Amino acid sequence: MNNKKESEHIIDNLNVELIFERANLQQLRAFLLTGNEVSCPKDELYMERLNIAYEKFKTSVFKHIPNASEESTLLTDLKPLLNEYMNVFMEIGMQAGLRLSKEFLTIEGNKVK
């Protein structure tokens, strides 16, 4: 009986609002993929984040290969690689989302009983 009171006390002191304030997709992604937390989530839209990353990469290519052109085969060959990464991580994300949904429904189902 004492254990029940202790667990109720722990639940009462759990700051759920703080959890929801910290919960965002970038934090969850960082934790699931690397086990770390994003200290400063990015406010940019997805396309902005992709464009920034691409411009940094392109700048690096032109720095290391001064004669490279905008239509460099390196940049062209990179696109299928990135596309495959996108496909693989999307599939992983969808599977992870389905598993989390299933777990959430199981937890919610147990609350109803």
N, C-alpha and C positions, 0 to 999 in steps of 0.2 A: 504494500500500500504506500509506503514511503517513497518508492521509486516513481510511482505515478505522480505524486505531488512534485517531486524534483523535475520530472520531464515537463509537467505543466508549467512550472516556474521558468524553465529554459525557453519554452515556446512563448510564454508571455513576454519575456525580455528580448525576443528575436525582433530586430528592427527590419521588418519586411519592406518598409518604404525605402530604407537605405539600399537594400538589395535591388529594388526596381530602379532607383536612381542611377545605380552603377551599371545596370544591365543594358547592354546594347550589342548589336551584332558584331562590331569590331572587337569589343572586349571578349565576347564568346568565341569568335573566330581565333583570336590570338591565344586564348587559353587552350582551346581544343587542339590547335595545330602545333603550338610551341610550348605550352604549359606556362606561358607568361601572360602578364596583363599589359594592355596598351595603356601607357601612362597618359597619353593625350590623344584621344580619338580625333580623327580628321573630320572636318566639316565639309570638305569638298564632295561634290556629287561623284558618282562612280566614273562617269566619262572624264571628268576633270582629273581624277586620280590616275586614270589610265593615260591620259594625255601628258600629264606631268612626268610619269614614269617613262613613257616613250621618248619624250623630249630629252630627258636625262641620258637615256640609253643612246639616242641618236647623237647627242653631243659627244659622248664618250667614243662612239664609233668614229666620228669625224676627227676627233683629237688623236686617236691611235692610228687611223688610216686617213691621212690628210687628202688623198686623192679620191676618196670614196665620193660617190654622187648620191643624190637623193634616191635614185633608183638602184642603189647598190644591191648586188646579189645577196650580200650578208643580211641586209634589211628584209629583202624579199624572202629569203630562206627562213628567216626567223618567224615569220607569220604562221606557217603550219605548226611549228613547235609550240608557239604560244597558244594557238588554237587547241592543240591537243591537251596542253596543260589546263586550259579553260574547261574543256569537256570533262577531263578526269576529276578536277576539283568540284565541278558542278554536280557530277554524279555522286561523289563522296558527300558533298553537302546535302544533297537530296536524301541520301540514305541516312545520314546522321539526323536530319530533320524528322524523318519518318520514325526513327528509333526513339528520339526524344518525345515525339507526339504520342507514340505508343506508351511510353513510360508515364507521361503526363496523364493520359487517359486512365491508365491502371491506378495511378495515385488518386485521381479524382473519383474513380469508381469505388475505391476503398473507403473514401470519405463518406460516400452516399450510404454505404451499408451500415 
